[in-house]
Amino acid sequence: MSAADPQVAQQLEACLVAYDMDRNPDPPVERAAVKATLDLLTQKAPGRSVEVRIPPYAAVQVVEGVKHRRGTPAAVVESDAATWLRLAAGQLAWVDAVSTGKLTASGERSDLSAYLPLV
């Protein structure tokens, strides 16, 4: 899968349009967009030192460094799907997501701003 994948672009666009209209996107489309963008992140920032959680859809480990194996990871990034997809699309800046509390990032290497946007 690549950032140029038309299906990913369509899913992401459908979600962003829904968010802009203060509506919830179709859950299967939102899930697919979250998983696809997290897949792009794993390609762009391979590794296992930071866990990125977008509940209820998915969690991945990214960024080179100390590998996380069990329990609570040393570095965690978590947000809702709308915040994550806006970050992935470049519609929201990392610093704004963190400062408003829409995204939490804790631990070493948890600032993923260098890898965003993804599409």
N, C-alpha and C positions, 0 to 999 in steps of 0.2 A: 504494500500500500504506500502511496506517496501523497504529498500535499496536493499534487495535481489530479488525484483520483476524483473524477466527476461525481461519483456517488457520495463521497465524503463531503465535497463542496455543497451538494444539494441538501444533505442532511443538516450540515452546519447552518446553511442559509435558512432553511425552514425553521430551525430553532431560533436563530437570531431575529427573524421576522416576528415570530410569536412573542419573544421577550419584548421587542420594541412595541408591540401592541398590548403589553401587559397581560398576555395569555400564556398558558402552559402549552408547550409543544406536545405532540403525540408522544407518549412515553417510549414506544419502541424506536422512534426516530431520534429522540433525545439520547437514549441509551446507546444507539449505534454511533451517534456523533461523538459522545463522550469517549467510548471505547476506541473509535478511530483516531481521535486526537491524542489520546493517551498512547496509542501505538506509535503515532508520529513522534511523540516525546521520547519514547524508549529508543527510537532510531536516532534521534538527535542527541540524546544524552544517555548513552548506554551505561549501565552500572547497577549497583544495588545498595547505595548508601542513603538514599532518600526515598521514603514511601510517599506517593502521591495518592490521596484518597478523594474520590468523588462519589460519595454515597448517594443513592443506594446502588450505583451502577458498576463501579470498578475501583480497583486500587492497583498500582504498579510500583515497581522499584526502579529508580533511575539514578544517574550520576555516579561516576567512578569514585571509589573510596572504600572505606571499611564496609564489608558486606554485612547486611542485616539478615539474621537467620530465624530468630524466635523472639516472642514477646514484643514489647513496645520498641519500635525502632528509635534510634538516636536522633533522626531527622524526619519530620513529618510535615507534609503540606496537605491541607484539606480545605475544600470549598464545596459549594453547591454546584450543580451542573451549569446553571446560567452564568455564574461568575467564571467558571472554568472555560466555558465555550467562548465567552467574550474575551478572555485573556488569549485563548488559542487563536482567535480571529484578529487580534490586534485592536479590538474595540475598547479594551480596558487596560490600563497600565498596572503593572504589578504593584507599584507603590500605592496606588489608589485602592486596589483590592485589599491590601494589607491594612492601610490606614483606616478604612471604613469597617474593618472587621469581617468583610465578606470572605476573606481568605485568611487562614492561620498558617504560619510557617514557623517551625521551631527546629532548632538544632543546626549543626554545622552543615553547610552546603545546601540549605533549604531555600535559598534565594534562587529561583529558577528564571528570573527575568532575562538572563543572557540567552535562554533557549526559546523565548517567546517573541513575537507570535509564531505559531506553527504553520499557519496557512495564510 
